[in-house]
Amino acid sequence: MSDEHLFRQVETFVDRIARLTREGGGKVKWKYPKRGLKMRSDSDSDDDRATPATDTASNDITMAMVKGPLVAVNSAEIGMTADSKVLYSGPEDKKGRFQWKDQPPKDLEKPAEDAESLKHAILVRYVKTFADPRRNLRLHSVVVQSPLLREILGNVLKGYPGLSTELTRLEFSGNFEPLIHRWEQFTAAIEDLKVQAAALETPDTPQEEVTTNLAKLAVTTDTSIEANGKEAETIQVAPPTADVRLKHALLLYNLLATELKDTIETSSDMIKKGHISFDLMWTAFQPGSLVYAKVMQRDRVFRLQSLAYGHDQTGDPVFHLTMKFIDFDGTRHGTKKQIITIAYFEGTKPFTSLSALPLASHPQQQVIKSRLTVRGAKVEALAGVQYRGYDGTAYFINQNNEIEYVTVRGRVVIDALSWNKWVPNHAVYLTPLHAKETVMVNGFNATAGDDDEHDEYEEEDDYQELDDDMNYAPPMEDQEDKKRPMLSPEQQMLCTPVVRGYALKEKLWLNMFVNATRDVTFSTAAFESLVLPDGQKDMLLGFTAMQMSAYTQWDDVVSGKGKGILLLLSGPPGVGKTLTAESVAEEMKVPLYSVTAGDLGWDRNIEKKLVDIFTMVTRWNAILLIDEADVFMEARSLEAIERNKLVSIFLRVLEYFEGIAFLTTNRVQTFDPAFQSRIHISIDYPELSAESRKTVWKTFLASHDVVQATARDKLPVFTHTKPSDDASDRANSDYEKAKADYDKAIELHPKRTLPHELSENDIHALSLKALNGRQIKNLLKTAQLHAIYKGEALSKKHIDHSLGVTQHLLQSSQQTAGTRASLYG
């Protein structure tokens, strides 16, 4: 057919479509043919040619090219036929896309799994293998269809994460991990069934007769009445016997024992002997089991969630263990993930040499369980806000995401809820204990059911704590008062040894180790040693005690304003201003938060810092000490604009402070008048009198004797190790010198721990010297060190020696005090 003839046919076709469209008042929608389709020629039959049609309800016509010619489709008919059109994949195009056809492929075979295959207890699938020279087929997967076998496996695999034996088709593939992990339980179930089956047999009854009788008993008939009144016969199947159940179980057991014989025997032998190879590592770690590891040099026990082989950052093979532990987020306990990595190794290794091992393989597993349960109980007891002492190392994560260790010896406040607020970059995200977990088993996600009996920072490459529970947000303060359920002993064992809190002396939010915490030993003599008139001491103690109690709820006209109590302590240095706040906090057994201008700085965030401090102090029911508060309270002037801002900020923030604050100063004359109306109690400390100084001397000397008596019971410890025979002369010389120093220390120890030898006259003579309390303490400290070095009891000669060394400093201090007095009157 010529091109001209073809063109005339197309032109006639288009004119016809346009005429039909104009008559119906509709419009034409054109659909262009796909690339590669050709226009039908005259030789095509008329039946293959489509004719456009119109619809009375809708005059819109859609033009489509189907196997050649344009076809008109009424838009009202699109998708309205109540039927499905089945298409089959044909050859792929150059881009790998299927070309769909309406006829099935001609090379289809009958499916292997059909109604007949459903009758079999198990389906066993094999695939070709080229990796094993001893066989050309390997076991690919097993489908358990027998309800009897599923019931048996339900007991064997009970509690196995991510596996449900209630499915109609229970499929196992890959390395058959669940069955390998529970092989001992499966074997025990088989033996139990053998015992039950043997009990059904009698010595005089042939096995064939037993089987025949069992078959007869398996099916019985019964009659029931249908709704129409007719009787109907119902077939009831008797419960299967142990013999039948045993046959079903042995089908799977014998198959696996044959196909996986090498893996099962090698793994069992290694585990019994306490060794494992890298390739069979997965056989020793069972999901849901307990795993022991040392993290940050501390014993830990985790519950294993999943395991996988992989590669580290350098491409070397590794074995990943994803595990769960229990933590506290401020209101509730929950789980958190941690990954531990075992590096590749050749041959076999003992479990104890690995970075993690099954707890059941630990030689002291019962000791570990007992010790960690006790430690977990301590973690649970520290939930909420707890005021404790601390002696040990703690750590925080710096800006480079690296761990920095800090030695803390002092008081801390354990408060996980405030940690989430003030350390948001490392807030604790937990999954609730009752939440179901998604685990990975055989490459598929599955939800683990709850067990009837029953997620740290990256320190090394082997350990990584994950904050992947981000869908559970950290709690708010109004959730804190809800009653927390108690942890079980096993949950206590899984607890992290880390608690989060604030170190009052270091002024740092830190991760702390629970075993380094201790009860605070409050000084009962601190308040008694305070050199103040008895009336003022009683007023201070009563005032603070009532403010902290629930009896006082005084409020301003504006709600939340003016609830706090401010106490101003003024006087020269060393007269007991700071000691007053410390003694009151000791007597009240509450934290003391001390802050100076240097702690706050002069940046634009000073208001936020003040608000944060006041909020923490109020939450912890602590006493706030603002030492040397002159810079915050100095009178405003026209020249010092920046300082005026600081004073204004401090005034505004103080209005809404709800706790107790002690402000100390030795420049009360320079205060801004606005502070006078905000001070509730003001105590002026004069220079110490001779009698007051005598009291201070006696107090410090009594404390010295207590320290000496404690040290007398602690002998020096020799920490050096004797060098080997082939050690260098330098090493032998250092050892001999250290040994000589130790022998001398042992000899002088009784003399170095003697009480002081100052008489009453000596103390009276010292009290006549114009010294403040801080100077007296410093003199005694230097004199004590001098006496210990000499191996003598502390006496007046040691104090006189210290006075002679520091005499020029004391004179300069007295001249400065005189100058200050002349300036401020």
C-alpha positions in Angstrom: 0.0 0.0 0.0 1.4 3.4 -1.0 1.9 6.2 1.4 -0.6 8.3 -0.5 -3.3 5.6 -0.1 -2.5 5.2 3.6 -2.7 9.0 4.1 -6.2 9.1 2.5 -7.4 6.4 4.8 -6.2 8.2 7.9 -7.7 11.5 6.7 -11.1 9.8 6.1 -11.0 8.2 9.5 -10.2 11.5 11.2 -13.0 13.3 9.4 -15.5 10.7 10.4 -14.5 11.0 14.1 -14.8 14.8 13.9 -18.2 14.6 12.4 -19.5 12.2 15.1 -18.1 14.5 17.7 -19.8 17.6 16.3 -23.1 15.9 16.1 -22.9 14.8 19.7 -21.6 18.2 21.0 -18.6 16.5 22.7 -14.9 16.7 22.4 -12.1 14.3 21.3 -9.4 13.1 23.7 -6.4 11.8 21.7 -4.2 9.0 23.0 -1.1 8.4 20.9 0.2 5.0 20.1 3.3 3.6 21.8 6.6 3.8 20.0 7.1 0.9 17.7 3.4 0.3 16.8 2.5 0.6 13.1 -0.7 1.7 11.4 -2.9 -1.2 10.2 -2.9 -1.7 6.4 -5.7 -2.4 4.0 -4.9 -6.1 4.1 -6.1 -6.2 7.8 -9.6 -7.6 8.3 -12.5 -5.4 9.0 -13.1 -7.2 12.3 -9.7 -6.0 13.5 -10.5 -2.4 12.9 -12.2 -0.5 15.7 -14.9 2.1 15.0 -15.4 5.0 17.4 -18.7 5.1 19.2 -20.6 7.8 21.1 -22.7 7.5 24.2 -26.0 9.2 24.9 -25.0 10.0 28.5 -21.7 11.4 27.6 -20.4 12.7 24.3 -16.7 12.7 25.3 -14.7 10.3 23.1 -11.2 8.9 24.0 -9.0 8.0 21.1 -6.6 5.1 21.7 -4.3 3.1 19.4 -4.7 -0.6 20.1 -2.7 -3.0 18.0 -2.6 -0.5 15.2 -5.7 1.6 14.5 -7.1 4.4 16.7 -9.9 3.2 18.9 -12.6 5.5 20.3 -13.5 4.7 23.9 -16.4 6.4 25.7 -15.1 8.0 28.9 -18.2 6.9 30.8 -17.3 3.3 30.2 -13.8 3.5 31.6 -13.4 1.2 34.6 -17.1 0.4 34.8 -17.1 -3.2 33.7 -17.4 -5.5 36.8 -14.7 -7.8 35.7 -10.9 -8.2 35.9 -8.6 -8.3 33.0 -5.7 -10.7 33.5 -2.4 -9.9 31.8 0.8 -12.0 31.7 4.4 -11.0 31.5 6.0 -11.3 28.1 9.5 -10.6 26.8 11.3 -7.7 28.4 12.2 -4.6 26.5 15.7 -3.0 26.3 15.2 -1.4 29.7 14.1 -4.6 31.4 10.4 -3.7 31.5 7.8 -6.4 30.9 5.7 -6.3 27.8 2.3 -7.5 29.1 0.2 -9.9 27.2 -3.3 -11.3 27.6 -2.3 -14.9 27.0 -0.3 -17.0 29.5 3.2 -18.2 28.5 3.2 -21.5 26.7 6.1 -23.0 28.7 4.3 -23.0 32.1 4.6 -26.2 34.2 2.2 -27.5 36.9 3.0 -26.0 40.3 4.8 -28.3 42.7 2.7 -27.3 45.7 -0.9 -28.1 45.2 -3.8 -29.7 47.0 -2.0 -33.0 47.1 1.2 -31.5 48.7 -0.9 -30.1 51.5 -1.5 -33.5 52.9 2.1 -34.1 53.8 3.4 -33.3 57.2 6.4 -31.4 55.9 7.6 -30.1 52.6 11.3 -30.3 51.9 12.9 -28.1 49.3 16.3 -28.6 47.7 18.4 -26.4 45.4 21.5 -27.0 43.3 24.8 -26.4 45.0 28.3 -26.1 43.5 30.1 -25.3 46.8 30.2 -28.8 48.2 32.0 -31.5 46.2 30.2 -34.2 48.1 26.7 -33.3 46.9 24.9 -31.5 44.1 21.8 -30.6 46.1 21.5 -28.8 49.4 18.6 -28.2 51.8 17.0 -24.9 51.0 13.9 -24.8 53.3 11.4 -26.8 55.2 7.7 -26.0 55.4 5.9 -27.6 58.5 2.3 -28.3 57.6 1.5 -30.9 60.3 -0.5 -29.4 63.2 1.0 -32.1 65.4 4.5 -31.1 64.6 3.6 -27.4 65.0 2.3 -28.1 68.4 5.5 -29.9 69.4 7.6 -27.1 68.0 5.4 -24.6 69.9 6.7 -26.0 73.1 10.3 -26.4 71.9 10.5 -22.8 70.4 8.5 -21.1 73.1 9.8 -17.6 73.7 12.0 -17.6 70.7 12.0 -14.0 69.4 10.2 -13.3 66.1 8.8 -16.7 65.6 5.1 -17.8 65.7 4.4 -21.6 65.6 0.6 -20.9 65.3 0.9 -20.3 61.5 -0.7 -22.8 59.2 2.6 -23.0 57.2 5.6 -22.7 59.4 8.7 -22.2 57.2 12.4 -22.6 58.2 15.2 -21.7 55.9 18.8 -20.4 55.8 20.8 -21.9 58.6 17.6 -23.1 60.4 18.7 -20.9 63.4 15.7 -21.5 65.7 16.0 -25.3 65.4 19.7 -25.3 65.8 19.5 -23.0 68.9 16.8 -25.2 70.4 18.3 -28.6 69.3 18.7 -29.9 72.8 15.1 -29.0 73.6 13.9 -30.7 70.4 15.9 -33.8 71.2 14.4 -33.9 74.7 10.9 -33.6 73.2 11.6 -36.5 70.9 12.8 -38.7 73.7 9.8 -37.8 75.8 7.5 -38.8 72.9 9.4 -42.1 72.6 8.7 -42.8 76.3 5.0 -42.0 75.9 4.7 -44.2 72.7 6.5 -47.1 74.5 4.0 -46.9 77.4 1.1 -47.6 75.0 2.6 -50.9 73.8 2.3 -54.2 75.8 4.7 -57.1 75.5 2.0 -59.5 74.2 0.5 -57.2 71.5 2.1 -57.1 68.1 3.0 -53.7 66.7 0.7 -54.3 63.7 -2.3 -54.9 65.9 -1.5 -51.8 68.0 -1.4 -49.7 64.8 -4.7 -51.2 63.5 -6.4 -50.5 66.8 -5.2 -46.9 66.9 -6.5 -46.4 63.4 -9.9 -47.7 64.4 -10.0 -45.4 67.4 -8.9 -42.4 65.4 -12.4 -42.0 63.7 -15.7 -42.2 65.5 -19.2 -41.1 64.5 -21.8 -39.1 66.3 -25.3 -37.7 65.4 -26.5 -34.2 65.8 -29.8 -32.4 65.0 -29.7 -29.8 62.2 -31.8 -26.7 62.1 -34.4 -28.3 59.9 -34.8 -31.2 62.4 -33.0 -33.8 60.4 -30.2 -35.9 61.9 -26.8 -35.4 60.6 -23.7 -37.6 61.1 -20.6 -35.8 62.3 -17.1 -37.3 62.0 -15.0 -36.7 65.1 -11.3 -37.3 65.1 -9.8 -38.7 68.3 -6.8 -36.9 69.8 -3.6 -38.2 68.1 -1.5 -40.6 70.2 2.1 -40.2 71.1 3.0 -42.7 68.5 1.5 -40.6 65.7 3.1 -37.4 67.1 6.4 -39.2 67.3 6.3 -40.2 63.7 5.6 -36.6 62.6 8.4 -35.2 64.9 10.9 -37.8 63.6 10.3 -36.7 60.0 11.8 -33.3 60.8 14.3 -34.5 63.3 15.9 -37.1 61.1 15.9 -34.8 58.2 17.8 -32.1 60.1 20.1 -34.6 61.8 21.2 -35.8 58.4 21.4 -32.6 56.5 22.9 -30.5 59.3 24.9 -33.2 61.1 28.3 -31.5 60.8 27.0 -28.1 62.0 25.1 -29.6 65.0 27.9 -32.0 66.1 30.7 -29.5 65.7 28.8 -26.7 67.4 27.7 -28.8 70.3 31.2 -30.2 70.9 32.7 -26.7 70.9 30.2 -25.1 73.2 30.5 -28.0 75.7 34.3 -27.4 75.8 33.9 -23.6 76.1 35.3 -22.8 72.6 33.8 -21.5 69.4 34.9 -20.7 65.9 34.0 -17.5 64.0 31.9 -19.3 61.4 29.8 -21.0 64.0 29.5 -18.1 66.3 25.8 -17.8 65.5 25.1 -21.3 66.9 26.3 -20.1 70.4 24.2 -17.0 70.6 20.5 -17.6 70.8 18.1 -14.6 70.3 16.4 -14.0 73.6 19.2 -15.4 75.7 21.4 -13.6 78.2 24.8 -12.3 77.1 27.7 -11.3 79.3 30.1 -8.5 78.3 32.5 -6.0 79.9 31.6 -2.5 78.9 33.7 0.4 80.2 35.5 -2.1 82.4 32.3 -3.1 84.2 30.3 -6.3 84.1 27.1 -6.2 82.1 24.4 -8.7 81.2 22.2 -8.1 78.2 19.3 -9.8 76.5 20.2 -10.7 72.9 17.8 -9.4 70.3 19.4 -10.3 67.0 22.7 -11.3 65.5 24.3 -10.8 62.1 27.6 -11.2 60.3 29.0 -8.0 58.7 32.0 -5.9 58.1 33.7 -3.1 60.0 34.8 0.3 58.6 37.9 -1.3 57.2 36.1 -4.1 55.5 37.2 -6.9 57.9 34.6 -9.5 58.9 32.8 -9.0 62.2 30.0 -10.5 64.2 27.3 -8.1 65.5 25.2 -8.7 68.5 22.3 -6.3 69.0 21.1 -6.5 72.6 18.8 -4.8 75.1 19.4 -3.5 78.6 17.2 -1.6 81.0 17.7 2.1 81.8 15.7 4.9 83.5 14.5 8.1 81.7 13.3 10.1 84.7 9.8 8.6 85.1 9.9 5.0 84.0 12.2 2.1 83.3 12.5 0.9 79.7 14.8 -0.9 77.3 17.6 0.5 75.2 19.7 -1.1 72.5 23.4 -1.7 72.5 25.6 -3.3 69.8 28.7 -5.3 70.6 31.0 -6.4 67.9 33.2 -9.5 67.9 36.2 -9.2 65.5 37.1 -12.0 63.1 39.6 -14.6 64.3 41.1 -17.8 62.9 40.5 -21.2 64.3 38.7 -21.4 67.6 38.8 -19.3 70.8 37.6 -19.8 74.3 34.4 -17.9 75.1 36.2 -16.0 78.0 38.6 -14.4 75.5 35.7 -12.8 73.4 34.3 -9.3 74.0 30.9 -11.0 74.6 29.9 -14.5 75.5 26.7 -16.4 76.4 26.1 -16.0 80.2 25.5 -19.7 80.4 29.1 -20.2 79.2 30.6 -17.9 81.9 32.5 -19.9 84.6 31.0 -17.7 87.3 27.5 -17.0 86.0 25.8 -17.4 89.3 28.2 -14.9 91.0 27.7 -12.5 88.1 23.9 -12.8 88.3 23.9 -12.2 92.1 26.2 -9.2 91.9 24.5 -7.5 89.1 21.1 -8.0 90.6 22.3 -6.2 93.7 23.7 -3.4 91.6 20.5 -3.1 89.6 18.5 -2.8 92.9 20.8 0.2 93.7 20.0 1.7 90.3 16.3 1.3 90.9 16.6 2.9 94.3 18.2 6.0 92.8 15.2 6.7 90.5 13.8 10.2 90.9 15.8 13.0 92.7 18.4 11.6 95.0 21.0 13.5 97.0 24.1 11.3 97.3 27.9 11.3 97.8 30.2 10.2 95.1 33.7 8.9 95.0 35.1 7.7 91.7 35.2 8.5 88.0 32.3 9.8 85.9 32.2 10.9 82.3 30.5 13.1 79.8 30.5 13.4 76.0 32.3 16.5 74.7 31.6 18.5 71.6 33.7 16.1 69.5 31.5 13.2 70.6 34.3 11.8 72.7 34.2 10.5 76.2 35.9 12.7 78.9 36.4 11.2 82.3 36.2 13.3 85.5 37.2 12.3 89.0 34.4 13.3 91.4 34.8 13.3 95.2 31.9 15.1 96.7 28.1 15.6 96.6 26.0 14.9 93.6 22.3 15.0 92.7 21.0 12.1 90.8 18.2 13.3 88.5 17.5 11.7 85.1 14.5 13.8 84.3 16.5 17.0 84.6 19.3 15.4 82.6 16.9 15.1 79.6 16.0 18.8 80.0 19.5 20.3 80.4 21.5 17.7 78.3 19.1 17.4 75.4 21.7 16.2 72.9 22.1 13.0 75.0 18.6 12.7 76.3 17.5 9.2 77.2 15.0 7.6 74.8 13.6 4.3 76.0 11.1 1.7 74.8 8.6 0.9 77.5 9.1 -2.4 79.2 5.7 -3.6 78.1 6.1 -2.7 74.5 6.6 -5.5 71.9 9.9 -5.5 70.1 10.6 -5.9 66.4 13.5 -8.3 65.8 15.2 -9.7 62.7 15.0 -13.5 62.3 15.9 -15.2 59.0 16.0 -11.9 57.3 12.3 -11.0 58.1 11.0 -8.5 60.6 8.8 -10.1 63.2 7.2 -8.9 66.5 8.5 -10.7 69.6 5.9 -11.7 72.2 6.3 -11.0 75.9 7.9 -13.7 77.9 5.9 -14.9 80.8 8.9 -15.1 83.0 10.4 -12.0 82.1 18.7 -0.5 74.9 26.0 4.0 76.1 28.1 5.8 74.3 30.6 4.4 71.9 33.7 3.9 73.9 35.5 1.5 71.6 34.8 0.0 68.2 33.4 -3.1 70.0 30.6 -1.2 71.8 27.9 1.1 70.6 24.9 2.3 72.4 22.0 3.3 70.2 19.3 5.9 70.6 17.0 4.3 68.2 13.9 4.4 70.3 13.2 8.0 69.2 9.5 7.3 68.8 9.3 7.2 72.5 10.0 10.8 73.6 11.6 11.6 77.0 9.1 12.3 79.7 7.9 15.6 81.0 8.0 16.7 84.7 4.2 16.3 85.1 4.6 12.6 84.4 7.1 12.0 87.2 4.7 11.5 90.1 3.1 8.4 88.5 3.8 5.2 90.5 6.5 3.1 89.0 6.2 -0.7 89.0 9.0 -2.5 90.7 11.6 -4.3 88.6 12.0 -8.1 88.8 15.3 -9.6 89.9 16.1 -10.4 86.2 15.3 -6.9 85.1 17.5 -5.5 87.9 20.3 -7.7 86.5 19.8 -6.2 83.1 20.0 -2.6 84.4 22.7 -0.3 83.3 25.3 0.6 85.9 25.1 4.3 84.8 23.0 6.9 86.5 22.8 10.5 85.4 23.1 13.5 87.6 24.8 16.8 88.5 28.1 17.1 90.4 27.7 20.1 92.7 31.4 20.9 93.1 32.4 20.4 89.5 29.1 22.0 88.2 28.8 19.3 85.5 26.1 17.0 84.3 27.7 13.6 84.3 27.1 9.9 83.7 28.0 8.3 87.0 28.5 4.7 88.0 26.1 3.5 90.6 28.7 1.6 92.7 30.6 4.9 93.3 27.6 6.5 94.9 27.2 6.4 98.7 24.9 7.9 101.3 25.9 11.4 102.4 27.6 11.6 105.8 26.3 14.9 107.2 28.4 16.8 109.6 26.5 17.1 112.9 29.1 19.5 114.3 29.1 21.9 111.4 26.2 24.1 112.7 27.4 23.8 116.3 30.9 25.1 115.3 29.4 28.2 113.6 30.5 31.2 115.5 27.3 33.2 115.8 25.1 34.4 118.7 22.7 31.6 119.7 19.7 33.8 118.8 20.8 34.3 115.3 21.6 30.6 114.8 18.1 29.6 116.0 16.5 32.1 113.7 18.5 31.0 110.7 17.7 27.4 111.2 14.0 27.9 112.0 13.5 30.3 109.1 15.0 27.9 106.5 13.2 24.9 107.9 9.8 26.5 107.8 10.4 27.8 104.3 11.2 24.3 103.0 8.2 22.8 104.7 4.7 22.7 103.5 3.4 25.0 106.2 4.4 28.2 104.3 2.7 28.9 101.0 3.0 32.7 101.0 2.5 34.2 97.5 2.5 37.7 96.0 -0.4 39.4 94.4 1.0 38.1 91.2 1.0 34.3 91.3 4.4 32.7 91.4 6.2 36.0 92.4 8.0 36.6 95.7 7.9 33.0 97.0 11.6 32.8 97.7 13.6 33.8 100.8 16.8 35.9 100.5 19.3 36.1 103.3 22.1 38.6 103.1 25.4 37.8 105.0 27.8 40.7 105.0 31.1 41.2 106.7 34.9 41.0 106.1 36.5 37.8 104.7 37.0 34.8 106.8 34.3 35.5 109.5 32.0 32.6 108.6 29.6 33.9 105.9 30.1 31.0 103.5 30.3 28.6 106.5 26.9 29.7 107.6 25.2 28.6 104.4 27.1 25.4 104.3 26.2 24.6 108.0 22.5 25.3 107.4 22.5 23.0 104.4 24.3 20.3 106.5 21.8 20.7 109.3 18.8 20.6 106.9 20.4 17.6 105.0 19.8 19.2 101.7 22.1 20.0 98.7 24.0 23.3 98.6 24.4 24.9 95.2 27.2 27.5 95.2 27.6 29.9 92.4 29.8 32.9 91.7 30.0 35.6 89.0 32.8 33.6 87.4 30.5 30.6 87.0 27.9 32.6 85.1 30.2 34.7 82.9 29.2 37.9 81.1 27.7 36.6 77.9 24.2 37.2 76.6 23.0 33.9 78.0 23.5 34.9 81.6 19.7 35.3 82.2 19.1 31.8 81.0 21.9 30.5 83.2 20.4 32.1 86.2 16.9 30.8 85.4 18.3 27.3 85.0 20.2 27.4 88.3 17.1 28.7 90.1 14.9 26.0 88.6 17.4 23.3 89.5 17.7 24.6 93.1 13.9 24.7 93.5 13.4 21.2 92.1 16.1 19.7 94.3 14.8 21.5 97.4 18.4 22.8 97.7 19.9 25.9 99.3 21.5 28.4 96.9 24.7 30.2 97.9 25.6 33.2 95.7 29.1 33.9 97.0 30.6 37.4 96.5 27.3 38.7 95.2 28.7 42.3 94.9 28.8 42.2 91.1 25.1 41.3 90.9 23.9 43.8 93.4 26.1 46.9 93.0 24.3 50.2 92.5 23.5 51.1 88.9 25.1 54.2 87.4 25.0 56.1 84.1 28.4 55.0 83.1 28.4 51.2 83.5 25.7 50.2 81.0 26.7 46.5 80.8 26.8 46.1 84.6 23.4 47.8 84.8 22.0 45.1 82.5 23.4 42.4 84.8 21.9 44.0 87.9 18.5 44.4 86.2 18.5 40.8 85.0 19.4 39.6 88.5 16.6 41.7 90.1 14.1 40.4 87.6 15.0 36.7 88.0 15.1 36.9 91.8 11.4 38.0 91.8 10.3 34.6 90.7 12.8 32.5 92.7 10.9 30.1 94.9 13.7 28.6 97.1 16.2 29.8 99.7 19.2 31.9 98.7 22.2 33.1 100.8 24.0 36.1 99.4 27.4 36.9 100.8 29.3 40.1 100.4 31.9 42.3 102.1 30.7 45.5 100.3 27.2 46.0 101.4 27.6 49.8 101.2 27.7 49.6 97.4 24.4 47.7 97.0 21.6 49.0 94.7 18.7 50.3 96.7 16.3 48.0 94.8 17.8 45.0 96.7 17.0 46.4 100.1 13.3 45.7 99.8 14.0 42.1 98.5 16.2 41.0 101.4 14.3 39.1 104.1 17.1 38.6 106.7 20.4 40.5 106.8 23.2 39.4 109.2 26.3 41.5 109.6 29.5 39.6 110.7 32.0 41.7 112.6 35.7 40.9 112.8 36.4 37.9 115.0 37.1 38.6 118.6 39.8 36.9 120.6 37.3 34.6 122.1 35.8 33.8 118.7 39.3 33.1 117.3 40.0 30.7 120.2 36.8 28.8 119.4 37.9 28.6 115.8 41.4 27.3 116.8 39.9 24.6 119.0 37.5 23.5 116.4 40.1 23.0 113.7 42.5 21.3 116.2 39.8 18.9 117.2 39.2 18.1 113.5 42.9 17.5 113.1 43.0 14.9 115.8 40.0 13.1 114.3 41.9 12.9 110.9 45.0 11.7 112.6 43.2 8.9 114.4 41.6 7.7 111.2 45.0 7.8 109.4 46.6 5.8 112.2 44.7 2.7 111.2 45.7 2.9 107.6 49.2 1.7 107.0 51.0 2.8 103.8 50.8 0.4 100.9 53.7 -0.7 98.8 52.6 -0.7 95.2 55.8 -1.5 93.3 56.6 -4.9 91.8 60.0 -6.5 92.2 61.8 -6.5 88.8 62.7 -9.8 87.2 66.2 -11.3 87.2 67.0 -9.9 83.7 65.7 -6.4 84.5 67.9 -3.4 83.8 70.0 -1.7 86.5 67.7 1.4 86.3 64.7 -0.7 87.2 66.4 -2.4 90.1 67.6 0.9 91.4 64.2 2.5 91.2 62.7 -0.5 93.0 65.3 -0.3 95.8 64.7 3.4 96.3 60.9 2.9 96.4 61.4 0.0 99.0 63.6 2.3 101.1 61.0 5.1 101.1 58.3 2.6 102.0 60.3 1.2 105.0 60.9 4.8 106.2 57.2 5.6 105.8 56.3 2.5 107.9 58.8 3.6 110.6 57.5 7.1 110.7 53.8 6.2 110.4 53.1 6.1 114.2 54.7 9.5 114.7 53.0 11.1 111.7 49.6 10.2 113.0 50.0 11.6 116.6 47.4 14.1 117.9 48.4 17.8 118.4 50.5 18.9 121.4 49.2 22.5 121.7 48.4 23.5 125.3 45.6 25.8 126.4 48.2 28.6 126.8 49.4 28.0 123.2 45.8 28.3 121.9 45.2 31.4 123.9 48.4 33.0 122.6 47.4 32.2 119.0 43.9 33.6 119.5 45.4 37.0 120.2 46.7 37.3 116.7 44.4 39.2 114.4 43.5 36.4 112.0 40.2 35.4 110.4 38.8 32.0 110.1 40.1 31.2 106.7 43.6 32.3 107.6 43.6 30.1 110.7 42.6 27.1 108.6 45.3 27.7 106.1 48.0 28.1 108.8 47.0 24.9 110.4 47.1 23.0 107.1 50.6 24.1 106.3 51.8 23.5 109.8 50.3 20.0 109.7 52.1 19.1 106.5 55.4 20.4 108.0 54.9 18.2 111.1 54.0 15.1 109.1 57.1 15.5 106.9 59.2 15.8 110.1 57.5 12.8 111.7 56.4 14.8 114.7 53.2 15.7 116.4 51.7 19.1 115.5 52.9 21.7 118.0 53.1 25.5 118.3 56.5 25.6 116.8 55.1 24.3 113.5 52.4 26.9 113.6 54.9 29.7 114.4 57.1 28.5 111.5 54.1 28.8 109.1 53.3 32.2 110.6 56.8 33.4 109.9 56.6 32.3 106.3 53.3 34.0 105.6 53.7 37.1 107.9 54.2 39.5 105.0 50.9 38.3 103.4 49.0 38.7 106.6 50.4 42.3 107.1 49.4 43.2 103.6 45.9 41.8 104.1 45.5 43.9 107.3 46.7 47.1 105.4 44.1 46.4 102.6 41.4 46.0 105.2 42.3 49.3 106.8 42.3 51.1 103.4 38.9 49.6 102.6 37.5 50.7 105.9 38.7 54.3 105.3 37.0 54.3 101.8 33.6 52.9 102.8 33.4 54.2 106.4 
